[in-house]
Structure formats: C-alpha cells, structure tokens
Amino acid sequence: MKLVFLLLLALVPGLPCSHALALRCAPGPPASIFAQSPSTGVDVRGLLRRVSQEKDAVDQEVFAAIAGSGDPGAFKALKQTVTFLSDRWPLTAAYRAFGAFEGTPNQKNSRKFLLDAALRHRRSINRVAATASLARLGANAAAELDKIVARAQDREARSTAVRALLPVYAERADLASAEAVLEYATPNGRNTTAIRRALQKLRGSKILRLYSGYLKDPEFSSAWRFLLLDVLSGWQDRGACALIAGMIRSEDEVLAAKAVEILGKSGYSHFVREIEPLVRSGPAAVLREALIAVTRLTDGDPYWLEDVLEYSRSKHPAIRMGAAVALLEIRTEGAIDRLLEMLDDEDWRVRVEVVEQVGLLHRLRAVPLLIERIDGETPRIARDMHLALRLLTGVDHGPRSARWRAWWHGEGENFQQPKATATRTAEIARQKRKKKSTTRGTFYGLQVLSERVVFVVDRSGSMNGRAMLPKGPERKKPEASTRFEVARDQILSVLPSLSDKTLFNLAFFGSRIFPWEDGLVRLDEKNLKRALKHVGRAPMGGGTNVWAGLMFAFDDPRVDTVFLLTDGQPSNGVVIDTQEIRARIERLNRTRKVVIHCVSVGRKSRFLRLLAKENGGLYTEAL
C-alpha cells in the first residue's frame, strides 16, 4: 500500500519528481503538511501557513516544494515566506528556491525581486542571501550581477557577484572587469584557481598598469601578490617581466624568490644585472633562486661556471644548494665532478639537495658513491639516497649498502643503464604497490623513519569531536572518544617505539602554538616520561593556526621531518589561505628540505593531501 502511495505521489501533475522524492525522503515536517489540493497537487497555502508558524525551524524542503508546485500563487507565496525568516540558512534556502522560476512566466519577476532584495533590503543577511541566489544562475544573470557589483551596500554581496561573474569577465577581457576582480574577489582555496583563470585572459597595457599599482600598494595582501605573479609569469613579455623585477627585493622573501625564479625562466638575459647581486646577500630562499636564475640566463657562459664552482664552496648553505642545482644545469664534466664531491658537504640540507640533483643527473658514475655513503647517513638522507639509486638503475636492492655493493661488484661494468623515463615510470609503479611496513613505529599508519622529527598536533575546539579509539593491547574493542584523545593515543603509542637515537619534539596548536620544548631533545627515558605526561596538557580550544605549527617546526634547523595532524581548514594565523600556505611552504622548503607527512582527522582534505605530496611526505585519513 505504501509503495502505491509513493508511486501516485511521484505522478502528481505539476509536482516535479525531484520534489516528490524530497518530500518522501527528507526529514522534518510530517507528510501531512504537503496535503494535495485538487488543482495543483500541493497545498501551497498550508505550506505558507507552516512557515509562518515554525519560522526558522521549518523544514527547508518547504521552499522548494512551493516553488516547484506549479500553483499560480507559488511566486507570491514564496515571496511571503521570506518575511517570516531571520536565520541565515533558512533565508538562503528560501531565496535559492526562486531559481525554480527560471524558464517560466515568472522568471522576470523572480529576478527583479531578487535584485531588489540584494540592493535594497534593510537587512544585510537578506541582501547577501538574495545575491547568492542570483549568483547560482551565473552568466544567465550577468545583467543583475553587474548591478550588484556596481551598487550593492555589502562587500560580501559584491564579492559573491564577482565570483559568479569570473567566466564573464574572462570573455569581456576589459579594464573594468580586471578592476572588479582585483577589488572584490578573494583568493581563498579553490576560488584562487577560478580567479587565476579569469585574470590570465585579462591583458593589455592598461591592465598591466593596473596590476602595477596594486603590487606597489602596501595594503595589497600577500595572497594577491602571489596570484598576480603567477598571472604575469604567463605573459612572457618584457613589460610583465619588468613589473615582476620590481618584486625581487621585496621584504617578503618568499615573494622575492618567486619573482627571481620567474625572471630566470623568462629568457631575458638583461635581468642578470639586477639578479646577480642577490646571489651574494639576502635571505636563504632568494640566494638559492638567484644563483639558479643567473645560470639559466647566462646560458653556458664559461666565466659564470668559474663563479658557480666558487659559490659551491660558499659558507652559506643556501648558496651551496643553489650551486648544486646550477652545476646540474651546466652539466660539463667539471661541473659534474664538483657536484659529486658535494655529496660530502657538512650541512645535511645541502646533501639532500645534492642527492636530488644526482638522481636527476642519471650518470652511473654516481652509483658507487651513493652505495659508499648510504649506511653512514641519517635515516632521512639514506631514504633519499635509496630513491636516487633506484632512479639511476631501475632496480632495488634495499636501503642498506651490502646488497647494492655485491650487485655493483658483479654487474657494475657491464650494467646497461635504462633511460631516465623508464626508471621514473618503474618508481611510480613501485610506490603504487608498496605496502605499509610495521617493522618500525607508525603514526596513524605512517612510518616514522626520521631521527629528527616534530609532531605538530591540532588542539583546536573541533578536536573535541567524536571519534573511536581503536582496539589494542589495552582495549579489546574500539571505544568512543574524541579526536584529540585518538591523536593522544597514537602519540603515546609511537614515542616508545622510536630509536633512542631519535631527536624529537611535540607542538600543539589552536589559535596559537603550544610547544613542549623550544627545540629537538634526545629521546631518552627521562624525556620520554616527560613527553608522555605533557601530552594532553595543552589548552584546548580556539581556531586552527596551521601556519604557526609549521613555522615552529621550520624554525629548528635540525628538524628534517614533520607529522602534521589536524581536523580542519586553517582559520587563524598570519597565513590562512590554503593555496598560499602550500606555495610558501614549498618555496621555503627548497632550502629547508623538511619532509611533511599529513594526517587528516574526521574529513578528507585536499589541502593536506597536496601539502604532503609537494613536500616529500605521505597523507592519510582518520575518518
């Protein structure tokens, strides 16, 4: 009998199937509120009366039911529902329901009502909700959205309209469009990609002057500067490069390094005069990029090779790292000889850079040198050497030297080296089929191979969310708990399993950072007991300041590995935008060489997945 009723409901004239399904499946008001009338199949008056009685507590499916009823009075009834509401989400649902009138005789009236609400309603919450409804129509409502950009009282409403108009602005490709984007769009997460795509089509001398003014404005955000540098890098003309050159001495070392890198790839050799002085003094990120940029722009100048050889012996690690990359670019026998000598550099970060370049070199003469050194390195660098050996040979004889040495002794002289593309393809396939090992301590299933590690753990209010403690030696079955208690359980489990050679630290973050120690300490029995007692003492609550947690780890020059655990998007800190965090960390990590493993708790996180991938780490989820 129930099945017959549902089939009849789905076939009611004037009631779209989607609404019939929603009425059947959605929780909330009982089905009696959707009593059919002989003429339309939906009791619009009854639904309106329900909204007037329940107000913000009403089931939000009511608005879609009214709009899709086909009743002649549906438009007027839906307008009336708005007068009974004051909360953001019911208002958003009510205004959104006006989209059902698109393609009907009420389309013009619907858009006029929404535009009037967006521009003239006495409450900001209504103006923004009405704008959002028009924004869902995209280019189809371009005329109305243009008026909102020009006349709206609320910046949020203008920003919402601009976001919807980005594809339209890209087609118009005029100065007014560029001005609207720069003034009201907000680079944030995936929205940054849409803004970049639009701006890449907005070109010309007038727009270039507009960009110049914004880049010189001290109030212009760093997220926007990053984005504009990306956009200008795609222009590949002298005017854009000249504007980029104005950024190479920025006080923001990450922006300056990015500008230097772009100029280094531009092919305009006259920028050497501006970049070369930066090789000798400046922040680490700029020193490295400046040396590489000049190498690319001088294009095989033998005099510059002599300079690079000298720079490879500089006292500054960042300069030596840049020299390692430059020596690979030059690729003369003398350059290669010096690159291989740098495998014995005193600074671990320089050795990481050299090992990476040696893997890209793809010369068999490097193989015995790596075999000779792999056992004496830290686990972090030994991992990189093992990878370089696989990329050089296409075979895998494990992370220790004995089997590699035996293989090389037997086959070295006659070994036919595969092409670099083949070894890289084999390495990708290897990573896909690699199984997680349990021979060492793990944190949420991720191996802790490093002996210089910091665990950076979210302690914000959201970590009080429900989670399950897994079964283990102390629990015969999973137990209900909180996300932080699960993280605490993982820390308590992994620390005792680490080598006594390990240097480690703990840092918790909410709106600010709460470190255990100022820097790495030896994992002896005394410090282990102190650390285990400390876990859980950090204050709970506040926002999610991922940037502060990462910067704390980066500030200790001995740290080579970070395990980052969080359950939310960044919401506090100097840098909040996820794309800017990734861009800044990737840039800083060209001289820091820190592996970042990420654990996302309670949700999937594209941000954490990409952050780990871009910084040599692994990503896992605890859902």
QUIWO-V425458 format. One record per pair of residues at least 24 apart in sequence whose ideal C-beta (glycine too) atoms are under 10 Angstrom apart, sorted by the first residue. I is the first residue (numbers start at 1). J is the second residue. If there is no record, write none. Layout:
i j
I J
I J
This chain:
i j
5 31
8 36
9 34
9 36
9 41
11 41
12 36
12 40
12 41
12 42
12 69
12 70
13 39
13 40
13 41
13 70
14 39
14 40
14 41
14 42
14 68
14 69
14 70
14 71
14 74
15 40
15 41
15 42
15 65
15 68
15 69
15 70
16 64
16 65
16 67
16 68
16 69
16 70
16 100
17 68
18 64
18 68
18 100
19 61
19 64
19 65
19 66
19 67
19 68
19 69
19 100
20 65
20 68
22 59
22 60
22 61
22 64
22 65
22 68
23 59
23 61
23 62
23 64
23 65
25 61
26 59
26 60
26 61
26 62
26 64
26 65
27 59
27 61
28 54
28 57
28 58
28 59
28 60
28 61
28 62
29 54
29 57
29 58
29 59
29 61
29 62
30 59
33 58
33 59
33 61
33 62
33 65
34 61
34 62
34 65
34 69
36 69
37 69
37 71
39 70
39 71
39 72
40 69
40 70
40 71
40 72
40 73
40 74
41 69
41 70
41 71
42 66
42 68
42 69
42 70
42 71
42 74
43 69
43 71
44 69
44 70
44 71
44 72
44 73
44 74
44 76
44 77
44 78
45 71
45 73
45 77
47 71
47 74
47 77
47 78
47 81
48 73
48 74
48 76
48 77
48 78
48 80
48 81
48 84
49 77
50 81
50 84
51 77
51 78
51 80
51 81
51 82
51 83
51 84
51 85
51 90
51 94
52 80
52 81
52 83
52 84
53 84
54 84
54 90
55 81
55 84
55 85
55 86
55 87
55 90
56 84
56 85
56 86
56 87
56 88
56 89
56 90
56 91
57 87
57 90
58 84
58 85
58 90
58 93
58 94
59 90
59 93
60 89
60 90
60 92
60 93
60 94
60 96
60 97
61 93
61 97
62 90
62 93
62 94
62 97
63 90
63 91
63 92
63 93
63 94
63 95
63 96
63 97
63 98
63 100
64 93
64 94
64 96
64 97
64 99
64 100
65 97
65 100
66 94
66 97
66 100
67 94
67 96
67 97
67 98
67 99
67 100
67 101
67 104
67 106
67 110
68 97
68 100
68 101
69 100
70 100
70 104
72 105
72 106
74 100
74 101
74 104
74 106
75 100
75 101
75 104
75 105
75 106
75 109
75 110
75 113
76 106
76 109
78 106
78 110
78 113
79 109
79 110
79 113
79 117
82 113
82 117
82 121
82 126
82 129
82 130
83 126
85 125
85 126
85 129
86 123
86 125
86 126
87 125
88 125
88 126
88 128
88 129
89 129
90 129
91 117
91 123
91 125
91 126
91 128
91 129
91 130
91 132
91 133
92 125
92 128
92 129
92 130
92 132
92 133
93 129
93 133
94 126
94 129
94 130
94 133
95 126
95 128
95 129
95 130
95 131
95 132
95 133
95 134
95 136
96 129
96 130
96 132
96 133
96 136
97 133
98 130
98 133
98 134
98 136
98 137
99 133
99 134
99 136
99 137
99 141
102 136
102 137
102 140
102 141
107 137
107 140
110 134
110 137
111 137
111 140
111 141
111 143
111 144
112 144
114 141
114 144
114 148
115 141
115 143
115 144
115 145
115 147
115 148
115 151
118 144
118 145
118 147
118 148
118 151
118 152
118 153
118 154
118 157
118 158
118 160
118 161
119 144
119 147
119 148
119 150
119 151
119 152
119 153
119 154
119 157
120 151
120 152
120 153
121 153
124 153
124 154
124 156
124 157
125 154
125 156
127 152
127 153
127 154
127 156
127 157
128 152
128 154
128 155
128 156
128 157
128 159
128 160
129 157
129 160
130 157
130 160
131 156
131 157
131 158
131 159
131 160
131 161
131 164
132 156
132 157
132 160
132 161
132 163
132 164
133 160
134 160
134 161
134 164
135 159
135 160
135 161
135 162
135 163
135 164
135 165
136 164
137 164
138 164
138 165
138 166
138 167
138 168
139 164
139 165
139 166
139 167
139 168
139 171
140 164
141 165
142 167
142 168
142 169
142 171
142 172
146 176
146 180
149 176
149 177
149 180
149 183
149 184
150 176
150 180
152 184
155 183
155 184
155 186
156 184
156 186
157 184
158 183
158 184
158 185
159 183
159 184
159 185
159 186
159 191
160 184
162 186
162 195
162 198
163 191
163 194
163 195
163 198
164 194
165 198
166 191
166 194
166 195
166 196
166 197
166 198
166 199
167 194
167 197
167 198
167 201
168 198
169 195
169 198
169 199
169 201
169 202
170 194
170 197
170 198
170 199
170 200
170 201
170 202
171 198
171 201
172 198
172 201
172 202
173 198
173 201
173 202
173 203
173 204
173 207
174 202
174 204
174 206
174 207
175 202
175 204
175 206
175 207
175 209
175 210
177 201
177 202
177 207
178 202
178 203
178 204
178 206
178 207
178 208
178 210
178 211
178 214
179 207
179 210
179 214
182 207
182 210
182 211
182 213
182 214
182 220
182 224
182 227
182 228
183 214
185 224
185 227
186 221
186 223
186 224
186 577
187 221
187 222
187 223
187 224
187 225
187 226
187 227
187 228
187 577
187 579
187 580
188 223
188 569
188 576
188 577
188 578
188 579
188 580
189 569
189 570
189 576
189 577
189 578
189 579
189 580
189 606
189 607
190 578
190 579
190 606
190 607
191 577
191 579
192 223
192 224
192 226
192 227
192 230
192 577
192 578
192 579
192 580
192 583
193 227
193 579
195 224
195 227
195 231
196 226
196 227
196 228
196 230
196 231
196 234
196 579
197 231
198 231
199 227
199 228
199 230
199 231
199 232
199 234
200 230
200 231
200 232
200 233
200 234
200 235
201 231
202 231
203 231
203 232
203 234
203 235
203 237
203 240
204 239
205 239
207 231
208 232
208 235
208 237
208 239
208 240
208 242
208 243
209 239
209 243
211 235
211 240
211 243
212 239
212 240
212 242
212 243
212 246
215 243
215 244
215 246
215 247
215 250
215 255
216 243
216 246
216 247
221 577
221 580
222 250
222 252
222 254
222 255
222 574
222 575
222 577
222 580
222 583
222 584
223 575
223 576
223 577
223 579
223 580
223 581
223 583
223 584
224 577
224 580
225 250
225 252
225 254
225 255
225 258
225 259
225 580
226 252
226 254
226 255
226 258
226 577
226 579
226 580
226 583
226 584
226 587
227 577
227 579
227 580
227 583
229 255
229 258
229 259
229 261
229 262
229 583
230 258
230 262
230 579
230 583
232 259
232 262
233 258
233 259
233 261
233 262
233 263
233 265
233 266
234 262
235 266
236 262
236 265
236 266
236 267
236 268
237 266
237 268
238 266
238 268
238 270
238 271
240 266
241 266
241 267
241 268
241 270
241 271
242 268
242 271
244 271
245 270
245 271
245 274
245 275
246 274
248 274
248 275
248 277
248 278
248 282
248 286
248 289
248 290
248 293
249 274
249 277
249 278
249 282
249 286
250 286
251 283
252 283
252 285
252 584
253 282
253 283
253 284
253 285
253 286
253 287
253 289
253 584
253 587
253 588
253 591
254 283
254 285
254 286
254 575
254 580
254 583
254 584
254 585
254 586
254 587
254 588
255 285
255 286
255 583
255 584
255 587
256 282
256 283
256 285
256 286
256 289
256 290
256 587
257 282
257 283
257 284
257 285
257 286
257 287
257 288
257 289
257 290
257 293
257 587
257 588
257 590
257 591
258 285
258 286
258 289
258 583
258 584
258 587
259 286
259 289
259 293
260 285
260 286
260 287
260 288
260 289
260 290
260 291
260 292
260 293
260 294
261 285
261 286
261 288
261 289
261 290
261 292
261 293
261 296
261 587
261 590
262 289
262 293
263 289
263 290
263 293
263 294
263 296
263 297
264 289
264 290
264 291
264 292
264 293
264 294
264 295
264 296
264 297
265 292
265 293
265 296
265 297
266 293
266 296
266 297
267 296
267 297
267 299
268 297
269 294
269 296
269 297
269 298
269 299
269 301
270 297
271 297
272 296
272 297
272 298
272 301
272 304
276 304
276 307
279 307
279 308
279 311
279 314
279 316
279 319
279 322
279 323
279 326
280 311
280 314
280 316
280 319
281 316
282 316
282 318
282 319
283 318
283 588
283 591
284 316
284 317
284 318
284 319
284 321
284 322
284 349
284 588
284 590
284 591
284 592
285 318
285 584
285 587
285 588
285 589
285 590
285 591
285 592
286 318
286 322
286 591
287 311
287 314
287 316
287 317
287 318
287 319
287 320
287 321
287 322
287 591
288 316
288 317
288 318
288 319
288 320
288 321
288 322
288 323
288 324
288 325
288 326
288 353
288 587
288 590
288 591
289 318
289 322
289 325
289 587
289 590
289 591
290 318
290 319
290 322
291 318
291 319
291 320
291 321
291 322
291 323
291 324
291 325
291 326
292 321
292 322
292 323
292 324
292 325
292 326
292 328
292 329
292 590
293 322
293 326
294 322
294 326
295 322
295 323
295 325
295 326
295 327
295 328
295 329
295 330
296 325
296 326
296 329
298 326
298 330
299 329
299 330
300 329
300 330
300 331
300 332
301 330
302 330
302 332
302 334
304 330
305 330
305 332
305 334
305 335
305 338
306 334
308 335
308 338
309 334
309 335
309 337
309 338
312 338
312 339
312 341
312 342
312 345
312 350
312 354
313 338
313 341
313 342
313 345
316 347
317 345
317 346
317 347
317 348
317 349
317 350
317 353
317 557
317 591
317 593
318 347
318 349
318 350
318 353
318 590
318 591
318 592
319 350
319 591
320 345
320 346
320 347
320 349
320 350
320 351
320 353
320 354
321 345
321 347
321 349
321 350
321 351
321 352
321 353
321 354
321 356
321 357
321 590
321 591
321 593
322 353
322 590
322 591
323 350
323 353
323 354
324 350
324 351
324 352
324 353
324 354
324 355
324 356
324 357
324 358
325 353
325 354
325 356
325 357
325 360
325 590
326 357
327 354
327 357
327 361
328 354
328 356
328 357
328 358
328 360
328 361
329 357
331 361
331 363
336 361
336 363
336 365
336 366
337 365
339 363
339 366
340 365
340 366
340 369
340 370
341 369
343 369
343 370
343 372
343 373
343 377
343 381
343 385
344 369
344 373
347 557
347 593
348 377
348 378
348 380
348 381
348 452
348 557
348 558
348 560
348 593
349 381
349 557
349 560
349 590
349 591
349 592
349 593
349 594
350 591
350 593
351 377
351 378
351 380
351 381
351 384
351 385
351 593
352 377
352 378
352 380
352 381
352 383
352 384
352 385
352 560
352 592
352 593
352 594
352 595
352 616
353 384
353 590
353 591
353 593
354 381
354 384
354 388
355 381
355 382
355 383
355 384
355 385
355 386
355 387
355 388
355 389
356 384
356 387
356 388
356 391
356 593
356 616
357 388
358 384
358 385
358 388
358 389
358 391
358 392
359 384
359 385
359 387
359 388
359 389
359 390
359 391
359 392
359 420
359 423
359 424
359 427
360 388
360 391
360 392
360 420
361 388
361 391
361 392
361 420
362 388
362 391
362 392
362 393
362 417
362 418
362 419
362 420
362 421
362 423
362 424
363 392
363 417
364 392
364 393
364 408
364 412
364 413
364 415
364 416
364 417
365 392
366 392
367 392
367 393
367 404
367 407
367 408
367 412
367 415
367 417
368 404
368 405
368 408
368 409
368 412
370 401
370 404
371 397
371 400
371 401
371 402
371 403
371 404
371 405
371 406
371 407
371 408
371 409
371 412
372 401
372 404
372 405
373 401
374 398
374 399
374 400
374 401
374 404
374 405
375 399
375 400
375 401
375 402
375 404
375 405
376 401
378 449
378 450
378 451
378 452
378 501
378 560
379 440
379 447
379 448
379 449
379 450
379 451
379 452
379 453
379 499
379 501
379 502
379 560
379 561
380 449
380 450
380 451
380 452
380 453
380 559
380 560
380 561
380 593
380 594
380 595
380 616
381 560
381 593
382 449
383 447
383 449
383 450
383 561
383 595
383 616
384 593
384 595
384 616
387 427
387 431
387 616
390 423
390 424
390 426
390 427
390 430
391 418
391 420
391 423
391 424
391 426
391 427
392 417
392 418
392 420
392 423
393 417
393 418
393 423
393 426
394 418
394 419
394 420
394 422
394 423
394 424
394 425
394 426
394 427
395 423
395 426
396 426
396 427
396 430
399 449
431 618
436 618
436 620
440 494
440 497
440 498
440 499
441 493
441 494
441 495
441 496
441 497
441 498
441 499
441 502
442 490
442 493
442 494
442 497
442 620
443 487
443 490
443 491
443 493
443 494
443 495
443 497
443 498
443 563
443 565
443 597
443 599
443 620
444 486
444 487
444 490
444 494
444 563
444 565
444 597
444 598
444 599
444 600
444 601
444 618
444 620
444 621
444 622
445 490
445 599
445 618
445 620
445 621
445 622
446 490
446 494
446 563
446 597
446 598
446 599
446 612
446 617
446 618
446 619
446 620
447 597
447 618
448 494
448 495
448 497
448 498
448 499
448 502
448 504
448 561
448 563
448 597
449 561
449 595
449 597
450 498
450 502
450 503
450 504
450 559
450 560
450 561
450 562
450 563
450 594
450 595
450 597
451 498
451 499
451 500
451 501
451 502
451 503
451 504
451 520
451 523
451 560
451 561
452 501
452 502
452 503
452 504
452 505
452 520
452 556
452 557
452 558
452 559
452 560
452 561
452 594
453 494
453 498
453 502
453 503
453 504
453 505
453 520
453 523
453 553
453 559
453 560
453 561
453 562
453 563
453 595
453 597
454 503
454 504
454 505
454 506
454 507
454 515
454 516
454 517
454 519
454 520
454 549
454 550
454 552
454 553
454 554
454 556
454 558
454 559
454 560
454 561
454 562
454 563
454 564
454 594
455 487
455 490
455 491
455 494
455 495
455 504
455 505
455 506
455 507
455 508
455 516
455 531
455 535
455 553
455 561
455 562
455 563
455 564
455 565
455 597
455 599
456 505
456 506
456 507
456 508
456 509
456 513
456 515
456 546
456 548
456 549
456 550
456 551
456 552
456 553
456 562
456 563
456 564
456 565
456 566
456 596
456 598
457 484
457 487
457 488
457 490
457 491
457 506
457 507
457 508
457 509
457 514
457 535
457 538
457 549
457 563
457 564
457 565
457 566
457 599
457 601
458 483
458 484
458 487
458 508
458 509
458 510
458 544
458 545
458 546
458 549
458 564
458 565
458 566
458 567
458 568
458 599
458 601
459 484
459 487
459 507
459 508
459 509
459 510
459 511
459 513
459 514
459 536
459 538
459 539
459 540
459 541
459 542
459 544
459 549
459 565
459 566
460 484
460 508
460 509
460 510
460 511
460 540
460 541
460 542
460 543
460 544
460 545
460 546
460 566
460 567
460 568
460 571
460 572
461 510
461 511
461 540
461 541
461 542
461 543
461 544
461 568
462 510
462 541
462 542
462 543
462 544
462 566
462 567
462 568
462 571
462 601
462 602
462 603
463 487
463 488
463 508
463 510
463 540
463 541
463 544
463 565
463 566
463 567
463 568
463 601
463 602
464 540
464 541
464 567
465 567
465 568
465 601
465 602
465 603
466 602
467 567
467 601
467 602
467 622
467 623
468 622
470 622
482 540
483 565
483 566
483 567
483 601
483 602
483 622
484 508
484 535
484 536
484 538
484 540
484 565
484 567
484 601
485 536
486 565
486 601
486 602
486 622
487 535
487 536
487 565
487 566
487 567
487 599
487 601
487 622
488 532
488 535
488 536
489 535
490 535
490 563
490 565
490 599
490 622
491 531
491 532
491 534
491 535
491 536
491 563
491 565
492 531
492 532
492 535
492 536
494 563
495 523
495 527
495 528
495 531
495 532
495 535
496 523
496 525
496 528
496 531
496 532
498 523
498 528
499 523
500 524
500 525
500 528
502 528
503 527
503 556
503 558
503 559
503 560
504 528
504 531
504 559
504 561
505 531
505 552
505 553
505 556
505 558
505 559
506 531
506 532
506 534
506 535
506 538
507 538
507 548
507 549
507 550
507 552
507 553
507 556
507 562
507 564
508 534
508 535
508 536
508 537
508 538
508 539
508 540
508 549
508 565
509 538
509 542
509 543
509 544
509 545
509 546
509 547
509 548
509 549
509 550
509 552
509 564
509 566
509 572
509 573
510 538
510 539
510 540
510 541
510 542
510 543
510 544
510 545
510 548
510 549
510 572
511 539
511 541
511 542
511 543
511 544
511 545
511 548
511 571
511 572
511 573
512 539
512 542
512 543
512 545
512 548
512 549
512 572
512 573
513 538
513 545
513 547
513 548
513 549
513 550
513 551
513 552
513 553
513 573
514 538
514 539
514 548
514 549
514 552
515 549
515 552
515 553
515 556
517 556
518 552
518 555
518 556
519 552
519 555
519 556
519 557
519 558
519 559
520 553
520 556
520 557
520 558
520 559
520 560
542 571
542 572
543 568
543 570
543 571
543 572
543 573
543 576
544 568
544 569
544 570
544 571
544 572
544 573
544 576
545 570
545 571
545 572
545 573
545 574
545 575
545 576
546 570
546 571
546 572
546 573
546 575
546 576
546 578
546 581
546 585
546 598
546 607
546 608
546 611
547 572
547 573
547 574
547 575
547 576
547 577
547 580
547 581
547 584
547 585
548 572
548 573
548 574
548 575
549 573
550 575
550 581
550 584
550 585
550 588
550 589
550 594
550 596
550 611
550 615
551 575
551 584
551 585
551 588
553 592
553 594
553 596
554 585
554 588
554 589
554 592
554 594
554 596
555 592
556 594
557 592
559 592
559 593
559 594
559 595
560 592
560 593
560 594
560 595
561 594
561 595
561 596
561 597
561 616
561 617
562 594
562 595
562 596
562 597
562 598
562 612
562 615
562 617
563 595
563 596
563 597
563 598
563 599
563 617
563 618
564 596
564 597
564 598
564 599
564 600
564 608
564 611
564 612
564 615
564 617
564 619
565 597
565 598
565 599
565 600
565 601
565 608
565 620
565 622
566 598
566 599
566 600
566 601
566 602
566 603
566 605
566 607
566 608
567 599
567 600
567 601
567 602
567 603
567 605
567 622
568 600
568 601
568 602
568 603
568 605
569 603
569 605
569 607
569 608
570 607
577 607
578 605
578 606
578 607
578 608
578 610
578 611
579 607
579 610
581 607
581 611
582 607
582 608
582 610
582 611
582 613
582 614
582 615
583 614
585 611
585 614
585 615
586 610
586 611
586 614
586 615
588 615
589 614
589 615
589 616
